[in-house]
């Protein structure tokens, strides 16, 4: 059975994502220090690939201070009901301030 609950941790960031949650309920909870934000499926951009899904959300969208997005790749993983599986996800956090982009790739271990 495909995994439906993911917890990503690393570099001071923690994100919990639930696949197939009831529409309108938060599917993604993001936390970085004191900053916390939750997203419904409508606020999450997804792109299916042959290996899994690319996901991204807008953390900050302001004309005066710039914008910041958080993105990650979730592989397709089969897990027996009631069990967990570890994996090393690719996490990308990027910012754009006054038209200039800064981006970096990182890895998190569950």
N, CA, C and O atoms as a DFTB+ gen file, in Angstrom:
440 C
 N C O
     1  1       0.851      -1.167       0.000
     2  2       0.000       0.000       0.000
     3  2       0.903       1.239       0.000
     4  3       1.948       1.257       0.650
     5  1       0.488       2.259      -0.731
     6  2       1.284       3.485      -0.833
     7  2       1.273       4.251       0.482
     8  3       0.251       4.325       1.164
     9  1       2.428       4.821       0.830
    10  2       2.530       5.639       2.047
    11  2       1.634       6.865       1.902
    12  3       1.489       7.401       0.803
    13  1       1.027       7.316       3.014
    14  2       0.154       8.492       2.947
    15  2       0.472       9.544       4.010
    16  3      -0.211      10.565       4.077
    17  1       1.476       9.323       4.829
    18  2       1.866      10.288       5.875
    19  2       3.381      10.423       5.843
    20  3       4.101       9.434       5.978
    21  1       3.865      11.653       5.663
    22  2       5.297      11.912       5.570
    23  2       5.704      12.972       6.588
    24  3       4.994      13.959       6.777
    25  1       6.835      12.770       7.237
    26  2       7.437      13.760       8.122
    27  2       8.850      14.020       7.611
    28  3       9.670      13.105       7.529
    29  1       9.124      15.277       7.269
    30  2      10.425      15.682       6.755
    31  2      11.088      16.579       7.787
    32  3      10.470      17.526       8.273
    33  1      12.346      16.288       8.129
    34  2      13.064      17.089       9.118
    35  2      14.479      17.341       8.633
    36  3      15.100      16.475       8.018
    37  1      14.987      18.544       8.917
    38  2      16.367      18.852       8.606
    39  2      16.615      20.341       8.540
    40  3      15.735      21.110       8.152
    41  1      17.814      20.748       8.919
    42  2      18.248      22.151       8.845
    43  2      17.266      23.109       9.500
    44  3      17.027      24.197       8.977
    45  1      16.690      22.722      10.643
    46  2      15.788      23.609      11.368
    47  2      14.380      23.669      10.814
    48  3      13.566      24.463      11.285
    49  1      14.073      22.834       9.810
    50  2      12.754      22.814       9.189
    51  2      12.084      21.476       9.485
    52  3      12.729      20.428       9.454
    53  1      10.782      21.522       9.772
    54  2       9.994      20.301       9.919
    55  2       8.706      20.481       9.141
    56  3       8.024      21.498       9.264
    57  1       8.383      19.477       8.335
    58  2       7.150      19.516       7.548
    59  2       6.446      18.173       7.679
    60  3       7.072      17.120       7.559
    61  1       5.149      18.219       7.924
    62  2       4.311      17.022       7.981
    63  2       3.305      17.105       6.851
    64  3       2.579      18.092       6.730
    65  1       3.259      16.063       6.017
    66  2       2.375      16.048       4.855
    67  2       1.528      14.787       4.865
    68  3       2.041      13.687       5.071
    69  1       0.220      14.951       4.641
    70  2      -0.706      13.828       4.585
    71  2      -1.345      13.771       3.203
    72  3      -1.965      14.735       2.754
    73  1      -1.188      12.634       2.536
    74  2      -1.765      12.411       1.212
    75  2      -3.224      12.007       1.367
    76  3      -3.553      11.201       2.237
    77  1      -4.103      12.557       0.531
    78  2      -5.498      12.134       0.495
    79  2      -6.357      12.600       1.653
    80  3      -7.381      11.985       1.950
    81  1      -5.956      13.678       2.311
    82  2      -6.745      14.200       3.431
    83  2      -8.034      14.836       2.894
    84  3      -8.091      15.231       1.730
    85  1      -9.043      14.932       3.719
    86  2     -10.317      15.536       3.341
    87  2     -10.085      16.952       2.814
    88  3      -9.434      17.757       3.480
    89  1     -10.614      17.268       1.615
    90  2     -10.442      18.620       1.070
    91  2     -10.871      19.689       2.068
    92  3     -11.891      19.549       2.743
    93  1     -10.090      20.747       2.154
    94  2     -10.375      21.838       3.079
    95  2      -9.619      21.732       4.387
    96  3      -9.443      22.737       5.075
    97  1      -9.163      20.533       4.752
    98  2      -8.343      20.357       5.958
    99  2      -6.873      20.539       5.594
   100  3      -6.479      20.253       4.463
   101  1      -6.056      21.011       6.537
   102  2      -4.631      21.178       6.240
   103  2      -3.956      19.842       5.902
   104  3      -4.062      18.872       6.652
   105  1      -3.262      19.813       4.759
   106  2      -2.539      18.615       4.330
   107  2      -1.048      18.737       4.644
   108  3      -0.364      17.728       4.815
   109  1      -0.542      19.973       4.721
   110  2       0.875      20.210       4.972
   111  2       1.029      21.211       6.111
   112  3       0.428      22.285       6.092
   113  1       1.834      20.851       7.094
   114  2       2.174      21.742       8.206
   115  2       3.669      21.999       8.124
   116  3       4.465      21.060       8.150
   117  1       4.054      23.269       8.025
   118  2       5.453      23.677       7.882
   119  2       5.873      24.440       9.128
   120  3       5.129      25.286       9.624
   121  1       7.066      24.142       9.633
   122  2       7.587      24.854      10.796
   123  2       9.084      25.087      10.612
   124  3       9.843      24.167      10.309
   125  1       9.484      26.335      10.802
   126  2      10.897      26.724      10.751
   127  2      11.117      27.740      11.873
   128  3      10.768      28.912      11.735
   129  1      11.693      27.285      12.976
   130  2      11.835      28.148      14.144
   131  2      10.458      28.544      14.655
   132  3       9.607      27.686      14.888
   133  1      10.238      29.846      14.831
   134  2       8.948      30.338      15.314
   135  2       7.919      30.461      14.193
   136  3       6.728      30.618      14.462
   137  1       8.368      30.393      12.933
   138  2       7.465      30.523      11.787
   139  2       6.736      29.203      11.549
   140  3       7.363      28.153      11.417
   141  1       5.395      29.267      11.495
   142  2       4.581      28.087      11.226
   143  2       3.492      28.452      10.228
   144  3       2.926      29.544      10.277
   145  1       3.210      27.531       9.332
   146  2       2.149      27.771       8.360
   147  2       1.574      26.431       7.927
   148  3       2.305      25.449       7.798
   149  1       0.252      26.391       7.701
   150  2      -0.424      25.178       7.245
   151  2      -1.060      25.442       5.887
   152  3      -1.444      26.570       5.576
   153  1      -1.167      24.377       5.075
   154  2      -1.676      24.496       3.713
   155  2      -2.694      23.390       3.432
   156  3      -2.480      22.234       3.795
   157  1      -3.801      23.756       2.782
   158  2      -4.737      22.744       2.282
   159  2      -4.196      22.267       0.932
   160  3      -3.240      22.836       0.406
   161  1      -4.804      21.232       0.381
   162  2      -4.338      20.725      -0.908
   163  2      -4.439      21.785      -2.012
   164  3      -3.665      21.753      -2.968
   165  1      -5.377      22.712      -1.889
   166  2      -5.525      23.772      -2.885
   167  2      -4.311      24.704      -2.916
   168  3      -4.037      25.317      -3.948
   169  1      -3.582      24.820      -1.809
   170  2      -2.425      25.706      -1.734
   171  2      -1.104      25.013      -2.021
   172  3      -0.044      25.624      -1.887
   173  1      -1.154      23.737      -2.416
   174  2       0.053      22.964      -2.679
   175  2       0.141      22.672      -4.172
   176  3      -0.779      22.096      -4.754
   177  1       1.244      23.069      -4.785
   178  2       1.479      22.766      -6.190
   179  2       2.156      21.408      -6.281
   180  3       3.169      21.170      -5.625
   181  1       1.591      20.506      -7.104
   182  2       2.173      19.170      -7.255
   183  2       2.424      18.874      -8.723
   184  3       1.701      19.339      -9.605
   185  1       3.459      18.096      -8.962
   186  2       3.797      17.656     -10.314
   187  2       4.164      16.177     -10.228
   188  3       5.139      15.805      -9.574
   189  1       3.374      15.341     -10.893
   190  2       3.656      13.906     -10.900
   191  2       4.831      13.607     -11.828
   192  3       4.939      14.168     -12.919
   193  1       5.702      12.720     -11.376
   194  2       6.823      12.249     -12.191
   195  2       6.748      10.725     -12.210
   196  3       5.876      10.140     -11.567
   197  1       7.621      10.101     -12.914
   198  2       7.641       8.648     -12.948
   199  2       8.127       8.026     -11.655
   200  3       7.932       6.830     -11.437
   201  1       8.760       8.815     -10.787
   202  2       9.334       8.303      -9.544
   203  2       8.611       8.760      -8.293
   204  3       8.832       8.205      -7.216
   205  1       7.756       9.755      -8.411
   206  2       7.066      10.304      -7.250
   207  2       6.435      11.640      -7.599
   208  3       6.035      11.868      -8.741
   209  1       6.349      12.524      -6.607
   210  2       5.741      13.835      -6.811
   211  2       6.664      14.948      -6.344
   212  3       7.305      14.844      -5.299
   213  1       6.721      16.014      -7.134
   214  2       7.367      17.262      -6.726
   215  2       6.269      18.115      -6.109
   216  3       5.196      18.274      -6.691
   217  1       6.540      18.662      -4.934
   218  2       5.562      19.462      -4.216
   219  2       6.185      20.818      -3.888
   220  3       7.384      20.896      -3.618
   221  1       5.390      21.881      -3.910
   222  2       5.892      23.179      -3.454
   223  2       4.754      24.032      -2.924
   224  3       3.599      23.882      -3.323
   225  1       5.111      24.937      -2.011
   226  2       4.153      25.868      -1.415
   227  2       4.814      27.241      -1.296
   228  3       6.035      27.350      -1.182
   229  1       3.999      28.269      -1.325
   230  2       4.478      29.634      -1.127
   231  2       4.449      29.941       0.363
   232  3       3.377      29.973       0.966
   233  1       5.601      30.164       0.955
   234  2       5.667      30.514       2.379
   235  2       5.417      31.995       2.586
   236  3       4.706      32.391       3.510
   237  1       6.000      32.811       1.725
   238  2       5.855      34.264       1.819
   239  2       5.653      34.796       0.409
   240  3       6.421      34.458      -0.492
   241  1       4.641      35.614       0.205
   242  2       4.388      36.266      -1.081
   243  2       4.075      37.734      -0.820
   244  3       2.923      38.102      -0.587
   245  1       5.116      38.573      -0.862
   246  2       4.915      40.000      -0.614
   247  2       5.719      40.795      -1.622
   248  3       6.892      40.508      -1.866
   249  1       5.088      41.782      -2.198
   250  2       5.745      42.612      -3.193
   251  2       6.899      43.395      -2.579
   252  3       7.940      43.555      -3.216
   253  1       6.731      43.891      -1.345
   254  2       7.741      44.760      -0.739
   255  2       8.928      44.000      -0.145
   256  3      10.035      44.540      -0.117
   257  1       8.738      42.775       0.327
   258  2       9.844      42.067       0.976
   259  2      10.301      40.829       0.216
   260  3      11.260      40.177       0.629
   261  1       9.645      40.497      -0.869
   262  2      10.054      39.342      -1.658
   263  2       9.157      38.146      -1.420
   264  3       8.072      38.253      -0.846
   265  1       9.643      37.006      -1.878
   266  2       8.858      35.791      -1.719
   267  2       9.775      34.624      -1.378
   268  3      10.972      34.645      -1.662
   269  1       9.188      33.618      -0.771
   270  2       9.941      32.433      -0.385
   271  2       9.049      31.223      -0.590
   272  3       7.883      31.231      -0.193
   273  1       9.595      30.177      -1.210
   274  2       8.859      28.934      -1.449
   275  2       9.611      27.780      -0.817
   276  3      10.824      27.842      -0.617
   277  1       8.871      26.726      -0.505
   278  2       9.434      25.495       0.036
   279  2       8.981      24.368      -0.868
   280  3       7.791      24.243      -1.161
   281  1       9.918      23.546      -1.313
   282  2       9.568      22.442      -2.194
   283  2      10.291      21.169      -1.783
   284  3      11.353      21.211      -1.162
   285  1       9.696      20.039      -2.143
   286  2      10.308      18.760      -1.811
   287  2       9.813      17.696      -2.774
   288  3       8.767      17.849      -3.405
   289  1      10.574      16.619      -2.877
   290  2      10.225      15.488      -3.721
   291  2       9.840      14.310      -2.841
   292  3      10.579      13.947      -1.925
   293  1       8.693      13.717      -3.113
   294  2       8.245      12.536      -2.377
   295  2       8.243      11.338      -3.320
   296  3       7.487      11.318      -4.291
   297  1       9.080      10.341      -3.048
   298  2       9.088       9.151      -3.900
   299  2       7.869       8.283      -3.625
   300  3       7.269       8.366      -2.553
   301  1       7.505       7.448      -4.598
   302  2       6.454       6.463      -4.364
   303  2       7.041       5.384      -3.471
   304  3       8.049       4.771      -3.823
   305  1       6.420       5.142      -2.313
   306  2       6.903       4.153      -1.352
   307  2       5.739       3.266      -0.936
   308  3       4.677       3.762      -0.559
   309  1       5.939       1.955      -1.004
   310  2       4.939       1.014      -0.505
   311  2       5.295       0.640       0.923
   312  3       6.430       0.260       1.211
   313  1       4.316       0.751       1.817
   314  2       4.521       0.460       3.243
   315  2       3.339      -0.372       3.730
   316  3       2.190      -0.082       3.397
   317  1       3.624      -1.410       4.522
   318  2       2.552      -2.211       5.101
   319  2       1.777      -1.363       6.117
   320  3       2.363      -0.534       6.811
   321  1       0.470      -1.572       6.199
   322  2      -0.377      -0.808       7.130
   323  2       0.195      -0.884       8.548
   324  3       0.525      -1.964       9.039
   325  1       0.304       0.277       9.195
   326  2       0.800       0.344      10.562
   327  2       2.317       0.367      10.686
   328  3       2.835       0.400      11.803
   329  1       3.044       0.349       9.571
   330  2       4.496       0.357       9.593
   331  2       5.034       1.672       9.032
   332  3       4.282       2.463       8.463
   333  1       6.326       1.900       9.194
   334  2       6.979       3.090       8.650
   335  2       8.151       2.657       7.781
   336  3       8.630       1.527       7.876
   337  1       8.602       3.570       6.939
   338  2       9.771       3.337       6.093
   339  2      10.585       4.619       6.058
   340  3      10.022       5.710       5.966
   341  1      11.893       4.499       6.130
   342  2      12.758       5.675       6.065
   343  2      13.198       5.945       4.638
   344  3      13.329       5.019       3.837
   345  1      13.425       7.203       4.323
   346  2      13.963       7.590       3.021
   347  2      14.642       8.941       3.178
   348  3      14.415       9.644       4.163
   349  1      15.468       9.303       2.216
   350  2      16.172      10.583       2.243
   351  2      15.564      11.463       1.147
   352  3      15.882      11.288      -0.030
   353  1      14.691      12.409       1.523
   354  2      14.045      13.247       0.506
   355  2      14.950      14.392       0.064
   356  3      15.824      14.839       0.807
   357  1      14.722      14.851      -1.152
   358  2      15.373      16.071      -1.629
   359  2      14.477      17.236      -1.242
   360  3      13.279      17.233      -1.524
   361  1      15.069      18.231      -0.593
   362  2      14.313      19.416      -0.166
   363  2      14.930      20.638      -0.822
   364  3      16.152      20.776      -0.875
   365  1      14.088      21.514      -1.315
   366  2      14.566      22.739      -1.955
   367  2      13.804      23.908      -1.349
   368  3      12.575      23.909      -1.294
   369  1      14.542      24.877      -0.905
   370  2      13.969      26.070      -0.285
   371  2      14.539      27.249      -1.069
   372  3      15.757      27.424      -1.103
   373  1      13.709      28.046      -1.685
   374  2      14.254      29.136      -2.469
   375  2      13.559      30.441      -2.161
   376  3      12.405      30.484      -1.735
   377  1      14.314      31.510      -2.395
   378  2      13.833      32.845      -2.096
   379  2      14.068      33.746      -3.295
   380  3      14.998      33.524      -4.071
   381  1      13.251      34.736      -3.445
   382  2      13.451      35.745      -4.473
   383  2      13.196      37.101      -3.819
   384  3      12.090      37.375      -3.354
   385  1      14.198      37.925      -3.789
   386  2      14.100      39.246      -3.164
   387  2      14.411      40.303      -4.209
   388  3      15.521      40.353      -4.739
   389  1      13.449      41.133      -4.500
   390  2      13.606      42.217      -5.474
   391  2      14.168      41.718      -6.795
   392  3      15.076      42.319      -7.367
   393  1      13.609      40.601      -7.272
   394  2      13.973      40.101      -8.590
   395  2      15.196      39.214      -8.648
   396  3      15.491      38.678      -9.716
   397  1      15.932      39.028      -7.548
   398  2      17.107      38.175      -7.554
   399  2      16.776      36.876      -6.828
   400  3      16.191      36.897      -5.745
   401  1      17.146      35.757      -7.419
   402  2      16.848      34.452      -6.820
   403  2      18.047      33.894      -6.096
   404  3      19.183      34.039      -6.547
   405  1      17.789      33.251      -4.964
   406  2      18.800      32.500      -4.241
   407  2      18.178      31.150      -3.958
   408  3      17.057      31.084      -3.455
   409  1      18.861      30.098      -4.262
   410  2      18.300      28.782      -4.014
   411  2      19.374      27.832      -3.517
   412  3      20.562      28.060      -3.744
   413  1      18.968      26.780      -2.850
   414  2      19.897      25.768      -2.391
   415  2      19.152      24.456      -2.259
   416  3      17.948      24.414      -2.007
   417  1      19.906      23.393      -2.437
   418  2      19.325      22.060      -2.266
   419  2      19.857      21.471      -0.987
   420  3      21.008      21.719      -0.628
   421  1      19.072      20.718      -0.306
   422  2      19.507      20.065       0.907
   423  2      18.854      18.714       1.023
   424  3      17.920      18.392       0.288
   425  1      19.339      17.946       1.925
   426  2      18.739      16.651       2.190
   427  2      18.361      16.580       3.650
   428  3      19.038      17.148       4.508
   429  1      17.297      15.895       3.923
   430  2      16.860      15.705       5.306
   431  2      16.728      14.226       5.552
   432  3      16.360      13.468       4.654
   433  1      17.022      13.818       6.744
   434  2      16.864      12.420       7.124
   435  2      15.759      12.337       8.163
   436  3      15.751      13.097       9.132
   437  1      14.825      11.412       7.962
   438  2      13.716      11.300       8.917
   439  2      14.188      10.838      10.275
   440  3      13.380      10.692      11.193
